[in-house]
Amino acid sequence: MCRNIKTLFNFEPPATELEIRDASLQFVRKLSGFTVPSKANEAAFDAAVQKVAAAARELIGTLVTSAEPRNRDVEAAKAKARSRARFGSHEAA
């Protein structure tokens, strides 16, 4: 799966339309192998992004959980800490 596609369910505030569209775009890019489709494939590519976004929106809207919503800032800080631990700091010593 694409590393750039982030979990969108159970966050406070909820996922935005832009986040859903961006994840859908990444997914279609991965499946198609195109970063930017040719003019001949542009309509099919754009339609696929719209359909995937609609399916993602429906999925996120119908999932249920008893877990507390996660905080985006806390999760981002955890991801940065994992990255530092894995790759080290790029700051000058």
N, CA, C and O atoms as CSV, one atom per row, in Angstrom:
chain,resi,resn,atom,element,x,y,z
A,1,MET,N,N,0.848,-1.181,0.000
A,1,MET,CA,C,0.000,0.000,0.000
A,1,MET,C,C,0.884,1.231,0.000
A,1,MET,O,O,2.009,1.194,0.497
A,2,CYS,N,N,0.389,2.296,-0.544
A,2,CYS,CA,C,1.133,3.546,-0.571
A,2,CYS,C,C,1.432,4.031,0.837
A,2,CYS,O,O,0.553,4.033,1.699
A,3,ARG,N,N,2.638,4.431,1.063
A,3,ARG,CA,C,2.985,4.979,2.366
A,3,ARG,C,C,2.379,6.359,2.577
A,3,ARG,O,O,2.213,6.798,3.715
A,4,ASN,N,N,2.050,7.038,1.498
A,4,ASN,CA,C,1.519,8.396,1.606
A,4,ASN,C,C,0.035,8.426,1.943
A,4,ASN,O,O,-0.503,9.487,2.260
A,5,ILE,N,N,-0.629,7.289,1.882
A,5,ILE,CA,C,-2.042,7.256,2.217
A,5,ILE,C,C,-2.150,7.086,3.722
A,5,ILE,O,O,-1.691,6.090,4.281
A,6,LYS,N,N,-2.753,8.056,4.363
A,6,LYS,CA,C,-2.867,8.086,5.821
A,6,LYS,C,C,-4.233,7.581,6.262
A,6,LYS,O,O,-5.205,7.651,5.510
A,7,THR,N,N,-4.298,7.073,7.490
A,7,THR,CA,C,-5.565,6.686,8.082
A,7,THR,C,C,-6.429,7.936,8.249
A,7,THR,O,O,-5.958,8.964,8.737
A,8,LEU,N,N,-7.679,7.842,7.845
A,8,LEU,CA,C,-8.578,8.994,7.907
A,8,LEU,C,C,-9.731,8.800,8.889
A,8,LEU,O,O,-10.444,9.756,9.193
A,9,PHE,N,N,-9.922,7.595,9.382
A,9,PHE,CA,C,-11.053,7.301,10.255
A,9,PHE,C,C,-10.702,7.553,11.719
A,9,PHE,O,O,-9.574,7.318,12.153
A,10,ASN,N,N,-11.670,8.026,12.452
A,10,ASN,CA,C,-11.623,8.215,13.905
A,10,ASN,C,C,-10.609,9.272,14.342
A,10,ASN,O,O,-9.817,9.051,15.258
A,11,PHE,N,N,-10.648,10.399,13.686
A,11,PHE,CA,C,-9.825,11.543,14.085
A,11,PHE,C,C,-10.722,12.703,14.456
A,11,PHE,O,O,-11.841,12.832,13.961
A,12,GLU,N,N,-10.214,13.538,15.331
A,12,GLU,CA,C,-10.898,14.776,15.697
A,12,GLU,C,C,-9.953,15.913,15.386
A,12,GLU,O,O,-8.880,15.961,15.987
A,13,PRO,N,N,-10.264,16.818,14.506
A,13,PRO,CA,C,-11.477,16.899,13.695
A,13,PRO,C,C,-11.494,15.815,12.613
A,13,PRO,O,O,-10.444,15.276,12.262
A,14,PRO,N,N,-12.676,15.493,12.084
A,14,PRO,CA,C,-12.793,14.451,11.062
A,14,PRO,C,C,-12.018,14.801,9.794
A,14,PRO,O,O,-11.647,15.954,9.574
A,15,ALA,N,N,-11.784,13.793,8.973
A,15,ALA,CA,C,-11.091,13.988,7.703
A,15,ALA,C,C,-11.823,15.004,6.842
A,15,ALA,O,O,-13.054,15.027,6.800
A,16,THR,N,N,-11.067,15.830,6.166
A,16,THR,CA,C,-11.648,16.833,5.272
A,16,THR,C,C,-11.853,16.241,3.881
A,16,THR,O,O,-11.304,15.186,3.562
A,17,GLU,N,N,-12.631,16.909,3.072
A,17,GLU,CA,C,-12.822,16.489,1.683
A,17,GLU,C,C,-11.480,16.449,0.948
A,17,GLU,O,O,-11.239,15.550,0.142
A,18,LEU,N,N,-10.615,17.418,1.225
A,18,LEU,CA,C,-9.310,17.458,0.561
A,18,LEU,C,C,-8.464,16.246,0.946
A,18,LEU,O,O,-7.794,15.669,0.090
A,19,GLU,N,N,-8.486,15.856,2.209
A,19,GLU,CA,C,-7.726,14.679,2.651
A,19,GLU,C,C,-8.255,13.404,1.988
A,19,GLU,O,O,-7.473,12.542,1.587
A,20,ILE,N,N,-9.560,13.287,1.874
A,20,ILE,CA,C,-10.159,12.118,1.225
A,20,ILE,C,C,-9.791,12.099,-0.251
A,20,ILE,O,O,-9.440,11.050,-0.791
A,21,ARG,N,N,-9.869,13.247,-0.902
A,21,ARG,CA,C,-9.521,13.310,-2.319
A,21,ARG,C,C,-8.045,13.005,-2.538
A,21,ARG,O,O,-7.695,12.274,-3.464
A,22,ASP,N,N,-7.175,13.559,-1.694
A,22,ASP,CA,C,-5.738,13.309,-1.834
A,22,ASP,C,C,-5.397,11.834,-1.661
A,22,ASP,O,O,-4.574,11.297,-2.403
A,23,ALA,N,N,-6.025,11.173,-0.686
A,23,ALA,CA,C,-5.799,9.741,-0.491
A,23,ALA,C,C,-6.310,8.951,-1.692
A,23,ALA,O,O,-5.680,7.982,-2.115
A,24,SER,N,N,-7.440,9.360,-2.234
A,24,SER,CA,C,-8.012,8.694,-3.402
A,24,SER,C,C,-7.112,8.866,-4.618
A,24,SER,O,O,-6.909,7.926,-5.388
A,25,LEU,N,N,-6.583,10.053,-4.785
A,25,LEU,CA,C,-5.664,10.327,-5.882
A,25,LEU,C,C,-4.418,9.450,-5.771
A,25,LEU,O,O,-3.977,8.878,-6.768
A,26,GLN,N,N,-3.848,9.339,-4.576
A,26,GLN,CA,C,-2.668,8.490,-4.363
A,26,GLN,C,C,-2.987,7.039,-4.699
A,26,GLN,O,O,-2.181,6.351,-5.325
A,27,PHE,N,N,-4.159,6.575,-4.283
A,27,PHE,CA,C,-4.563,5.202,-4.539
A,27,PHE,C,C,-4.676,4.935,-6.038
A,27,PHE,O,O,-4.171,3.924,-6.526
A,28,VAL,N,N,-5.333,5.829,-6.770
A,28,VAL,CA,C,-5.497,5.659,-8.216
A,28,VAL,C,C,-4.139,5.766,-8.918
A,28,VAL,O,O,-3.881,5.032,-9.872
A,29,ARG,N,N,-3.281,6.662,-8.462
A,29,ARG,CA,C,-1.929,6.740,-9.031
A,29,ARG,C,C,-1.193,5.424,-8.867
A,29,ARG,O,O,-0.537,4.954,-9.796
A,30,LYS,N,N,-1.301,4.826,-7.682
A,30,LYS,CA,C,-0.619,3.573,-7.402
A,30,LYS,C,C,-1.159,2.460,-8.293
A,30,LYS,O,O,-0.389,1.702,-8.884
A,31,LEU,N,N,-2.479,2.364,-8.389
A,31,LEU,CA,C,-3.084,1.314,-9.205
A,31,LEU,C,C,-2.755,1.467,-10.681
A,31,LEU,O,O,-2.464,0.483,-11.361
A,32,SER,N,N,-2.800,2.692,-11.174
A,32,SER,CA,C,-2.622,2.935,-12.605
A,32,SER,C,C,-1.155,3.000,-13.027
A,32,SER,O,O,-0.816,2.725,-14.178
A,33,GLY,N,N,-0.294,3.366,-12.080
A,33,GLY,CA,C,1.112,3.555,-12.441
A,33,GLY,C,C,1.388,4.928,-13.031
A,33,GLY,O,O,2.514,5.214,-13.437
A,34,PHE,N,N,0.374,5.778,-13.082
A,34,PHE,CA,C,0.525,7.128,-13.626
A,34,PHE,C,C,0.584,8.152,-12.511
A,34,PHE,O,O,-0.251,8.139,-11.608
A,35,THR,N,N,1.562,9.037,-12.568
A,35,THR,CA,C,1.551,10.193,-11.682
A,35,THR,C,C,0.620,11.233,-12.286
A,35,THR,O,O,-0.208,11.829,-11.598
A,36,VAL,N,N,0.775,11.434,-13.579
A,36,VAL,CA,C,-0.100,12.314,-14.351
A,36,VAL,C,C,-0.519,11.522,-15.586
A,36,VAL,O,O,0.340,11.125,-16.372
A,37,PRO,N,N,-1.809,11.283,-15.776
A,37,PRO,CA,C,-2.236,10.487,-16.929
A,37,PRO,C,C,-2.108,11.259,-18.233
A,37,PRO,O,O,-2.084,12.490,-18.240
A,38,SER,N,N,-2.027,10.526,-19.331
A,38,SER,CA,C,-2.023,11.154,-20.650
A,38,SER,C,C,-3.404,11.746,-20.923
A,38,SER,O,O,-4.367,11.443,-20.218
A,39,LYS,N,N,-3.491,12.576,-21.930
A,39,LYS,CA,C,-4.789,13.166,-22.299
A,39,LYS,C,C,-5.798,12.067,-22.627
A,39,LYS,O,O,-6.984,12.201,-22.326
A,40,ALA,N,N,-5.328,10.980,-23.244
A,40,ALA,CA,C,-6.221,9.882,-23.612
A,40,ALA,C,C,-6.800,9.192,-22.382
A,40,ALA,O,O,-7.912,8.668,-22.438
A,41,ASN,N,N,-6.063,9.182,-21.275
A,41,ASN,CA,C,-6.506,8.493,-20.059
A,41,ASN,C,C,-7.015,9.429,-18.969
A,41,ASN,O,O,-7.447,8.968,-17.912
A,42,GLU,N,N,-6.971,10.725,-19.211
A,42,GLU,CA,C,-7.319,11.705,-18.189
A,42,GLU,C,C,-8.750,11.549,-17.666
A,42,GLU,O,O,-8.970,11.599,-16.456
A,43,ALA,N,N,-9.719,11.361,-18.556
A,43,ALA,CA,C,-11.117,11.244,-18.132
A,43,ALA,C,C,-11.326,9.999,-17.272
A,43,ALA,O,O,-12.005,10.065,-16.248
A,44,ALA,N,N,-10.757,8.881,-17.671
A,44,ALA,CA,C,-10.887,7.641,-16.896
A,44,ALA,C,C,-10.203,7.777,-15.540
A,44,ALA,O,O,-10.726,7.315,-14.526
A,45,PHE,N,N,-9.045,8.407,-15.525
A,45,PHE,CA,C,-8.285,8.621,-14.292
A,45,PHE,C,C,-9.087,9.492,-13.322
A,45,PHE,O,O,-9.238,9.147,-12.150
A,46,ASP,N,N,-9.598,10.620,-13.819
A,46,ASP,CA,C,-10.371,11.539,-12.972
A,46,ASP,C,C,-11.660,10.885,-12.459
A,46,ASP,O,O,-12.047,11.091,-11.309
A,47,ALA,N,N,-12.316,10.103,-13.306
A,47,ALA,CA,C,-13.528,9.400,-12.882
A,47,ALA,C,C,-13.208,8.388,-11.787
A,47,ALA,O,O,-13.977,8.231,-10.839
A,48,ALA,N,N,-12.077,7.705,-11.916
A,48,ALA,CA,C,-11.672,6.731,-10.899
A,48,ALA,C,C,-11.397,7.427,-9.567
A,48,ALA,O,O,-11.783,6.923,-8.513
A,49,VAL,N,N,-10.732,8.580,-9.610
A,49,VAL,CA,C,-10.459,9.327,-8.371
A,49,VAL,C,C,-11.775,9.719,-7.708
A,49,VAL,O,O,-11.906,9.599,-6.490
A,50,GLN,N,N,-12.742,10.180,-8.479
A,50,GLN,CA,C,-14.036,10.571,-7.920
A,50,GLN,C,C,-14.773,9.376,-7.310
A,50,GLN,O,O,-15.376,9.499,-6.244
A,51,LYS,N,N,-14.727,8.232,-7.977
A,51,LYS,CA,C,-15.410,7.036,-7.470
A,51,LYS,C,C,-14.739,6.509,-6.198
A,51,LYS,O,O,-15.421,6.112,-5.253
A,52,VAL,N,N,-13.418,6.506,-6.178
A,52,VAL,CA,C,-12.705,6.053,-4.988
A,52,VAL,C,C,-12.984,7.000,-3.824
A,52,VAL,O,O,-13.185,6.553,-2.695
A,53,ALA,N,N,-12.998,8.302,-4.091
A,53,ALA,CA,C,-13.290,9.282,-3.039
A,53,ALA,C,C,-14.705,9.085,-2.495
A,53,ALA,O,O,-14.923,9.184,-1.287
A,54,ALA,N,N,-15.650,8.811,-3.363
A,54,ALA,CA,C,-17.027,8.579,-2.921
A,54,ALA,C,C,-17.099,7.324,-2.051
A,54,ALA,O,O,-17.771,7.320,-1.019
A,55,ALA,N,N,-16.413,6.269,-2.462
A,55,ALA,CA,C,-16.403,5.034,-1.678
A,55,ALA,C,C,-15.727,5.255,-0.328
A,55,ALA,O,O,-16.190,4.746,0.693
A,56,ALA,N,N,-14.634,6.012,-0.325
A,56,ALA,CA,C,-13.920,6.308,0.924
A,56,ALA,C,C,-14.794,7.137,1.861
A,56,ALA,O,O,-14.851,6.869,3.061
A,57,ARG,N,N,-15.466,8.134,1.316
A,57,ARG,CA,C,-16.356,8.984,2.107
A,57,ARG,C,C,-17.468,8.147,2.745
A,57,ARG,O,O,-17.791,8.321,3.919
A,58,GLU,N,N,-18.049,7.233,1.952
A,58,GLU,CA,C,-19.110,6.363,2.465
A,58,GLU,C,C,-18.561,5.441,3.556
A,58,GLU,O,O,-19.192,5.264,4.598
A,59,LEU,N,N,-17.402,4.864,3.316
A,59,LEU,CA,C,-16.794,3.973,4.309
A,59,LEU,C,C,-16.537,4.703,5.619
A,59,LEU,O,O,-16.927,4.223,6.684
A,60,ILE,N,N,-15.891,5.848,5.550
A,60,ILE,CA,C,-15.572,6.623,6.752
A,60,ILE,C,C,-16.848,7.035,7.488
A,60,ILE,O,O,-16.888,7.059,8.718
A,61,GLY,N,N,-17.874,7.355,6.728
A,61,GLY,CA,C,-19.131,7.793,7.324
A,61,GLY,C,C,-19.933,6.684,7.984
A,61,GLY,O,O,-20.774,6.959,8.840
A,62,THR,N,N,-19.689,5.433,7.601
A,62,THR,CA,C,-20.484,4.336,8.147
A,62,THR,C,C,-19.728,3.476,9.160
A,62,THR,O,O,-20.348,2.668,9.851
A,63,LEU,N,N,-18.418,3.628,9.264
A,63,LEU,CA,C,-17.660,2.865,10.255
A,63,LEU,C,C,-18.027,3.316,11.662
A,63,LEU,O,O,-18.330,4.488,11.886
A,64,VAL,N,N,-17.998,2.386,12.605
A,64,VAL,CA,C,-18.263,2.707,14.001
A,64,VAL,C,C,-17.127,2.173,14.859
A,64,VAL,O,O,-16.482,1.184,14.511
A,65,THR,N,N,-16.892,2.834,15.980
A,65,THR,CA,C,-15.875,2.402,16.923
A,65,THR,C,C,-16.244,2.878,18.312
A,65,THR,O,O,-16.943,3.878,18.475
A,66,SER,N,N,-15.773,2.161,19.301
A,66,SER,CA,C,-15.974,2.607,20.680
A,66,SER,C,C,-14.736,3.348,21.186
A,66,SER,O,O,-14.738,3.880,22.296
A,67,ALA,N,N,-13.688,3.380,20.374
A,67,ALA,CA,C,-12.449,4.062,20.760
A,67,ALA,C,C,-12.628,5.575,20.696
A,67,ALA,O,O,-13.396,6.092,19.885
A,68,GLU,N,N,-11.917,6.258,21.551
A,68,GLU,CA,C,-11.924,7.725,21.530
A,68,GLU,C,C,-11.265,8.207,20.232
A,68,GLU,O,O,-10.319,7.581,19.756
A,69,PRO,N,N,-11.753,9.311,19.654
A,69,PRO,CA,C,-11.099,9.852,18.463
A,69,PRO,C,C,-9.648,10.232,18.752
A,69,PRO,O,O,-9.320,10.714,19.836
A,70,ARG,N,N,-8.794,10.005,17.765
A,70,ARG,CA,C,-7.390,10.360,17.898
A,70,ARG,C,C,-7.200,11.831,17.550
A,70,ARG,O,O,-7.946,12.403,16.755
A,71,ASN,N,N,-6.191,12.419,18.159
A,71,ASN,CA,C,-5.860,13.823,17.926
A,71,ASN,C,C,-4.800,13.896,16.833
A,71,ASN,O,O,-3.761,13.242,16.926
A,72,ARG,N,N,-5.059,14.682,15.810
A,72,ARG,CA,C,-4.123,14.788,14.679
A,72,ARG,C,C,-2.746,15.286,15.101
A,72,ARG,O,O,-1.730,14.787,14.616
A,73,ASP,N,N,-2.705,16.262,15.996
A,73,ASP,CA,C,-1.413,16.813,16.420
A,73,ASP,C,C,-0.594,15.781,17.187
A,73,ASP,O,O,0.619,15.679,17.000
A,74,VAL,N,N,-1.256,15.023,18.042
A,74,VAL,CA,C,-0.558,13.986,18.821
A,74,VAL,C,C,-0.042,12.901,17.887
A,74,VAL,O,O,1.095,12.452,18.029
A,75,GLU,N,N,-0.862,12.480,16.939
A,75,GLU,CA,C,-0.446,11.437,15.995
A,75,GLU,C,C,0.698,11.928,15.110
A,75,GLU,O,O,1.606,11.156,14.802
A,76,ALA,N,N,0.673,13.189,14.698
A,76,ALA,CA,C,1.764,13.748,13.889
A,76,ALA,C,C,3.062,13.778,14.684
A,76,ALA,O,O,4.127,13.476,14.146
A,77,ALA,N,N,2.980,14.140,15.954
A,77,ALA,CA,C,4.172,14.159,16.806
A,77,ALA,C,C,4.736,12.751,16.974
A,77,ALA,O,O,5.954,12.569,16.955
A,78,LYS,N,N,3.870,11.757,17.137
A,78,LYS,CA,C,4.323,10.370,17.240
A,78,LYS,C,C,5.025,9.928,15.955
A,78,LYS,O,O,6.054,9.254,16.007
A,79,ALA,N,N,4.469,10.308,14.807
A,79,ALA,CA,C,5.067,9.938,13.523
A,79,ALA,C,C,6.435,10.577,13.359
A,79,ALA,O,O,7.361,9.939,12.857
A,80,LYS,N,N,6.574,11.832,13.779
A,80,LYS,CA,C,7.875,12.504,13.698
A,80,LYS,C,C,8.885,11.833,14.609
A,80,LYS,O,O,10.051,11.687,14.241
A,81,ALA,N,N,8.457,11.425,15.783
A,81,ALA,CA,C,9.363,10.734,16.719
A,81,ALA,C,C,9.803,9.393,16.133
A,81,ALA,O,O,10.973,9.025,16.240
A,82,ARG,N,N,8.875,8.662,15.514
A,82,ARG,CA,C,9.242,7.387,14.878
A,82,ARG,C,C,10.231,7.616,13.746
A,82,ARG,O,O,11.172,6.843,13.566
A,83,SER,N,N,10.014,8.678,12.988
A,83,SER,CA,C,10.916,8.998,11.883
A,83,SER,C,C,12.311,9.342,12.387
A,83,SER,O,O,13.310,8.892,11.826
A,84,ARG,N,N,12.373,10.140,13.449
A,84,ARG,CA,C,13.676,10.485,14.035
A,84,ARG,C,C,14.390,9.238,14.538
A,84,ARG,O,O,15.597,9.088,14.345
A,85,ALA,N,N,13.648,8.347,15.180
A,85,ALA,CA,C,14.245,7.121,15.694
A,85,ALA,C,C,14.735,6.221,14.564
A,85,ALA,O,O,15.754,5.544,14.692
A,86,ARG,N,N,14.001,6.225,13.468
A,86,ARG,CA,C,14.363,5.353,12.336
A,86,ARG,C,C,15.481,5.937,11.491
A,86,ARG,O,O,16.418,5.228,11.123
A,87,PHE,N,N,15.391,7.222,11.181
A,87,PHE,CA,C,16.330,7.827,10.249
A,87,PHE,C,C,17.319,8.775,10.881
A,87,PHE,O,O,18.267,9.202,10.221
A,88,GLY,N,N,17.127,9.117,12.143
A,88,GLY,CA,C,18.009,10.071,12.802
A,88,GLY,C,C,17.613,11.492,12.515
A,88,GLY,O,O,16.796,11.757,11.633
A,89,SER,N,N,18.193,12.407,13.263
A,89,SER,CA,C,17.888,13.821,13.104
A,89,SER,C,C,18.751,14.410,12.011
A,89,SER,O,O,19.916,14.039,11.867
A,90,HIS,N,N,18.187,15.328,11.237
A,90,HIS,CA,C,18.932,16.003,10.174
A,90,HIS,C,C,19.435,17.359,10.610
A,90,HIS,O,O,19.929,18.138,9.795
A,91,GLU,N,N,19.312,17.647,11.903
A,91,GLU,CA,C,19.759,18.934,12.420
A,91,GLU,C,C,21.265,18.923,12.572
A,91,GLU,O,O,21.860,17.878,12.838
A,92,ALA,N,N,21.890,20.092,12.402
A,92,ALA,CA,C,23.347,20.209,12.571
A,92,ALA,C,C,23.689,20.073,14.045
A,92,ALA,O,O,22.982,20.594,14.908
A,93,ALA,N,N,24.765,19.377,14.323
A,93,ALA,CA,C,25.173,19.152,15.708
A,93,ALA,C,C,26.014,20.280,16.230
A,93,ALA,O,O,26.442,20.249,17.383
